[in-house]
């Protein structure tokens, strides 16, 4: 059985994808990445990524799941009341 891999298909079908936001250089996340993040069915972020997501609160959606040991999470961010 021949299976054709199409790794860039997620750019066209983000609504059925999972997007994971890892720690990294904040300037590396541009508008295209924000669009993929916002359009994804499920959004997963590391605790360190939450700080950057909070800064972009007006442009990006909150993740469905946050994972990590929460040592790098800004103490001012209230994740318990996040929607």
C-alpha positions in Angstrom: 0.0 0.0 0.0 1.5 3.3 -1.1 1.0 6.2 1.3 1.9 9.7 0.2 3.2 11.9 3.0 2.2 15.6 2.8 3.9 17.3 5.8 2.7 20.8 4.7 -0.9 19.8 4.6 -1.4 21.2 8.1 -1.1 24.7 6.6 -4.3 24.1 4.7 -6.1 22.0 7.3 -5.2 23.6 10.6 -8.7 23.1 11.9 -8.1 19.4 12.3 -4.5 19.7 13.7 -2.8 20.0 17.0 -0.3 22.9 17.4 2.4 22.8 20.1 4.0 26.1 21.2 7.4 25.4 22.8 9.8 27.8 24.4 11.9 29.6 22.0 12.9 33.0 20.6 9.7 35.1 20.7 10.5 36.9 17.4 10.5 33.5 15.7 6.7 33.3 16.0 5.3 35.4 13.2 1.8 36.1 12.0 1.7 32.8 10.0 2.5 30.8 13.1 -0.1 32.8 15.1 -2.7 31.9 12.4 -1.8 28.2 12.5 -2.0 28.4 16.3 -5.4 30.1 16.4 -6.9 27.9 13.7 -5.8 24.6 15.3 -8.3 22.3 16.8 -6.2 21.8 19.9 -3.5 24.1 21.2 -0.8 22.8 23.6 1.8 25.0 25.2 4.8 24.6 27.6 4.8 26.6 30.8 7.6 28.8 29.4 5.5 29.6 26.2 2.6 30.9 28.3 4.6 34.0 29.1 4.8 34.9 25.4 1.2 33.9 24.8 0.1 36.2 27.6 2.0 39.1 25.9 0.1 38.4 22.7 -3.2 38.0 24.4 -5.0 40.1 21.8 -3.6 38.2 18.9 -3.5 34.5 20.0 -5.9 32.2 21.7 -5.2 30.6 25.1 -4.0 26.9 24.9 -6.3 24.0 25.7 -3.4 22.3 27.6 -0.4 23.7 29.4 2.4 21.2 30.3 5.6 21.4 32.2 6.9 21.8 35.7 5.6 25.5 35.8 9.0 26.8 37.1 9.3 29.3 34.3 5.7 30.6 34.4 5.3 34.2 35.3 3.8 34.3 38.8 1.4 37.1 37.8 -0.4 34.8 35.3 -3.5 33.2 36.8 -3.9 29.9 34.8 -6.6 28.6 37.1 -9.2 31.2 35.8 -8.0 31.0 32.2 -10.6 30.1 29.6 
